[in-house]
Amino acid sequence: MNTYALTDSWTMTRRELAHWARQPVQVVVGLIFPVMLLLMFGYLVGGGRGVEGSYIDYLLPGMLALTMAFGLEATMIAVTQDLNKGVVDRFRSMPMTNGAVLVGRSVADMLQSAIVLIVLMGVGLALGWRAEGGPGAVLGALGLLLLFRFAMLWIGIHLALVAGKPELVQAVQILIWPVGFLSNALALSESMPGWLGTIVDWNPMSHTATAVRDLFAGGGTEHLAAAVIWPLVLLGVFFPLAVRRFARLSR
């Protein structure tokens, strides 16, 4: 990416961050919702059948991964609104790199995702969770979570561009929900029926959640490769699809 592309992308990122100041409620809700899920599953719904030790130690890494799969609506709606309101057309009339709008939006989303992870980990500490793997392992776990988020983000952007209208985004977003709940984020795959456990074990999010648990616990890293490869494969598929779709809509 050349200097002009970086400058244009940073300009679009600042535009998205300015929206945070004008719409703080949306940002706050984005932070509170995953905390509510953590508390709900940990104390109202949870139980961790078959989980050894404290359920919060199993649940928190799963909730971190689950949160990285959810909450894409804001980005998806923003992309479709820019297209439908002619914002992209106005930017296109300027000497701006094609695709900087998408890059700026994705950077802003990643910043918010990092904040959400920090908030959730803070709540986890208050609930008794502890990371035994040390600072390096914690940073590695955060890296895996953000990599997974980045892959899910570009899947969401592509789906938003395909949907084309903000009112269709919610229907498209429902397609992402099975990725989250058909995983081992909340329960062991061994506690599920055999056919369902097989699906759960193949879910990319399950690999991320398991690798994060291992890193937090200071254990093995046998799931680390899969937790890196799966998001990279998804990025390799959906990033070019999203960029190509956006380029076609921009003509």
C-alpha positions as CSV (number, residue, x, y, z in Angstrom):
1,M,0.0,0.0,0.0
2,N,1.5,3.3,-1.1
3,T,1.7,6.5,0.9
4,Y,-1.4,8.0,-0.7
5,A,-3.4,4.9,0.1
6,L,-2.3,5.0,3.8
7,T,-3.1,8.7,4.1
8,D,-6.5,8.2,2.5
9,S,-7.3,5.2,4.7
10,W,-6.2,7.1,7.9
11,T,-8.5,10.0,6.8
12,M,-11.4,7.6,6.6
13,T,-10.4,6.1,9.9
14,R,-10.6,9.5,11.6
15,R,-14.0,10.0,10.0
16,E,-15.2,6.8,11.6
17,L,-13.7,7.7,15.0
18,A,-15.4,11.1,14.8
19,H,-18.7,9.2,14.6
20,W,-17.9,7.8,18.0
21,A,-18.0,11.2,19.5
22,R,-21.3,12.1,17.8
23,Q,-22.9,8.7,18.6
24,P,-21.5,7.6,22.0
25,V,-24.6,5.5,22.8
26,Q,-23.8,3.1,20.1
27,V,-20.3,2.7,21.3
28,V,-21.4,2.2,24.9
29,V,-24.0,-0.4,23.9
30,G,-21.3,-2.2,21.9
31,L,-19.2,-2.4,25.1
32,I,-22.1,-3.3,27.5
33,F,-23.7,-6.1,25.4
34,P,-20.8,-8.6,25.6
35,V,-20.4,-7.9,29.3
36,M,-24.1,-8.8,29.7
37,L,-23.6,-12.0,27.7
38,L,-20.7,-12.9,29.9
39,L,-22.6,-12.4,33.1
40,M,-25.7,-14.1,31.7
41,F,-24.0,-17.3,30.5
42,G,-21.7,-17.3,33.6
43,Y,-24.4,-17.0,36.2
44,L,-27.9,-17.6,34.7
45,V,-27.5,-20.0,31.8
46,G,-24.0,-21.5,32.4
47,G,-23.0,-24.6,34.3
48,G,-20.3,-26.0,32.1
49,R,-21.3,-29.6,31.9
50,G,-18.1,-31.7,31.7
51,V,-15.8,-28.7,32.2
52,E,-13.1,-29.3,34.7
53,G,-12.3,-26.6,37.2
54,S,-13.9,-23.1,37.3
55,Y,-16.4,-22.5,34.5
56,I,-15.4,-18.9,34.2
57,D,-11.9,-20.0,33.1
58,Y,-13.5,-22.0,30.3
59,L,-16.2,-19.4,29.5
60,L,-14.2,-16.2,29.3
61,P,-12.0,-17.2,26.4
62,G,-15.1,-18.5,24.6
63,M,-16.9,-15.3,25.2
64,L,-14.0,-13.3,23.9
65,A,-14.0,-15.4,20.7
66,L,-17.8,-15.2,20.5
67,T,-17.7,-11.4,20.7
68,M,-15.3,-11.2,17.9
69,A,-17.8,-13.0,15.7
70,F,-20.8,-10.9,16.7
71,G,-21.3,-7.1,16.7
72,L,-20.6,-6.7,13.0
73,E,-23.9,-4.9,12.3
74,A,-22.6,-1.4,12.9
75,T,-19.9,-1.8,10.3
76,M,-22.2,-3.5,7.9
77,I,-24.9,-0.9,8.2
78,A,-22.3,1.9,7.9
79,V,-21.0,0.5,4.7
80,T,-24.5,0.2,3.1
81,Q,-25.5,3.6,4.3
82,D,-22.5,5.2,2.7
83,L,-23.4,3.5,-0.5
84,N,-27.1,4.4,-0.4
85,K,-26.6,8.0,0.7
86,G,-24.1,8.8,-2.0
87,V,-21.2,9.3,0.4
88,V,-19.1,6.9,-1.6
89,D,-19.9,8.8,-4.8
90,R,-18.8,12.0,-3.2
91,F,-15.5,10.5,-2.0
92,R,-15.0,9.0,-5.4
93,S,-15.1,12.5,-7.0
94,M,-12.1,13.4,-4.8
95,P,-8.5,12.3,-5.4
96,M,-8.9,9.4,-3.0
97,T,-7.7,5.8,-3.2
98,N,-10.4,3.4,-4.1
99,G,-11.2,1.2,-1.1
100,A,-10.0,3.7,1.5
101,V,-13.6,3.9,2.9
102,L,-13.6,0.2,3.6
103,V,-10.1,0.2,5.1
104,G,-11.0,3.2,7.4
105,R,-14.1,1.5,8.6
106,S,-12.3,-1.8,9.2
107,V,-9.6,0.0,11.2
108,A,-12.2,1.7,13.4
109,D,-13.9,-1.6,14.0
110,M,-10.7,-3.2,15.0
111,L,-10.0,-0.4,17.5
112,Q,-13.4,-0.9,19.1
113,S,-12.9,-4.7,19.1
114,A,-9.6,-4.2,21.0
115,I,-11.4,-2.0,23.6
116,V,-14.2,-4.6,24.0
117,L,-11.6,-7.3,24.6
118,I,-9.9,-5.3,27.3
119,V,-13.2,-4.5,29.0
120,L,-14.3,-8.1,29.0
121,M,-11.0,-9.3,30.4
122,G,-11.3,-6.6,33.1
123,V,-14.8,-8.0,34.0
124,G,-13.4,-11.5,33.9
125,L,-10.7,-10.5,36.5
126,A,-13.4,-9.1,38.7
127,L,-15.3,-12.5,38.4
128,G,-12.2,-14.4,39.5
129,W,-10.6,-15.4,36.1
130,R,-6.8,-15.3,35.9
131,A,-4.4,-15.7,33.0
132,E,-1.7,-18.1,34.1
133,G,0.3,-18.0,30.8
134,G,2.1,-14.8,31.4
135,P,2.1,-11.5,29.4
136,G,3.5,-13.0,26.2
137,A,0.7,-15.6,26.2
138,V,-1.9,-13.0,26.8
139,L,-0.7,-10.8,24.0
140,G,-0.6,-13.9,21.7
141,A,-4.2,-14.7,22.7
142,L,-5.3,-11.1,21.9
143,G,-3.5,-11.4,18.6
144,L,-5.5,-14.6,17.7
145,L,-8.8,-13.0,18.7
146,L,-8.2,-9.8,16.7
147,L,-7.0,-11.9,13.7
148,F,-10.3,-13.9,13.9
149,R,-12.2,-10.6,14.2
150,F,-10.4,-9.2,11.1
151,A,-11.5,-12.2,9.1
152,M,-15.1,-12.1,10.3
153,L,-15.1,-8.3,9.6
154,W,-14.3,-8.8,5.9
155,I,-16.9,-11.5,5.7
156,G,-19.4,-9.0,7.1
157,I,-18.3,-6.3,4.7
158,H,-18.7,-8.6,1.8
159,L,-22.2,-9.7,2.9
160,A,-23.1,-6.0,3.5
161,L,-22.1,-5.1,-0.1
162,V,-24.0,-8.1,-1.4
163,A,-27.1,-7.0,0.6
164,G,-26.8,-3.5,-0.6
165,K,-29.3,-1.9,1.8
166,P,-29.2,-1.3,5.6
167,E,-32.6,-2.9,6.2
168,L,-31.3,-6.2,4.7
169,V,-28.2,-6.2,6.9
170,Q,-30.0,-7.7,10.0
171,A,-31.2,-10.6,7.9
172,V,-27.7,-11.2,6.5
173,Q,-26.2,-10.9,10.0
174,I,-28.3,-13.9,11.2
175,L,-26.2,-16.0,8.9
176,I,-23.2,-15.3,11.2
177,W,-25.0,-16.5,14.4
178,P,-24.5,-20.2,13.7
179,V,-20.8,-19.7,13.5
180,G,-20.9,-18.4,17.1
181,F,-23.2,-20.9,18.7
182,L,-22.1,-24.0,16.8
183,S,-18.8,-23.8,18.6
184,N,-17.2,-24.7,21.8
185,A,-17.4,-21.2,23.1
186,L,-19.9,-22.1,25.8
187,A,-19.7,-25.8,26.2
188,L,-17.4,-28.8,25.4
189,S,-18.0,-30.5,22.1
190,E,-17.7,-33.8,24.0
191,S,-20.9,-33.0,25.8
192,M,-22.9,-32.8,22.6
193,P,-24.3,-35.4,20.3
194,G,-21.6,-37.0,18.1
195,W,-22.7,-35.4,14.8
196,L,-23.0,-31.9,16.4
197,G,-19.7,-32.2,18.2
198,T,-18.0,-33.0,14.8
199,I,-19.4,-29.8,13.3
200,V,-18.4,-27.8,16.4
201,D,-14.8,-29.2,16.2
202,W,-14.5,-28.1,12.6
203,N,-15.8,-24.6,13.4
204,P,-12.9,-22.0,12.9
205,M,-14.1,-20.2,16.0
206,S,-13.7,-23.3,18.1
207,H,-10.0,-23.5,17.2
208,T,-9.6,-19.8,18.2
209,A,-11.4,-20.3,21.5
210,T,-9.4,-23.4,22.3
211,A,-6.1,-21.9,21.4
212,V,-6.9,-18.8,23.5
213,R,-7.8,-21.0,26.5
214,D,-4.5,-22.9,26.1
215,L,-2.5,-19.7,26.0
216,F,-4.3,-18.2,29.0
217,A,-3.8,-21.4,31.0
218,G,-0.1,-21.6,30.0
219,G,-0.8,-25.0,28.3
220,G,0.0,-26.6,25.0
221,T,-0.2,-24.8,21.6
222,E,-1.4,-27.7,19.4
223,H,-4.4,-25.6,18.3
224,L,-2.4,-22.5,17.6
225,A,-1.7,-23.4,13.9
226,A,-5.4,-24.0,13.1
227,A,-6.3,-20.8,14.9
228,V,-4.0,-18.9,12.6
229,I,-4.6,-20.7,9.4
230,W,-8.4,-20.6,9.4
231,P,-8.7,-16.8,9.7
232,L,-6.0,-16.4,7.0
233,V,-7.9,-18.7,4.7
234,L,-11.2,-16.8,5.3
235,L,-9.3,-13.5,4.7
236,G,-7.8,-14.9,1.5
237,V,-11.4,-15.7,0.2
238,F,-13.5,-12.8,1.4
239,F,-11.1,-9.8,1.4
240,P,-10.6,-9.9,-2.4
241,L,-14.3,-10.7,-2.9
242,A,-15.2,-7.6,-0.8
243,V,-12.7,-5.4,-2.6
244,R,-13.9,-6.6,-6.0
245,R,-17.5,-6.1,-5.1
246,F,-16.9,-2.6,-3.9
247,A,-14.9,-1.7,-7.0
248,R,-17.9,-2.9,-9.2
249,L,-20.3,-0.8,-7.1
250,S,-18.0,2.2,-7.4
251,R,-18.1,2.3,-11.2
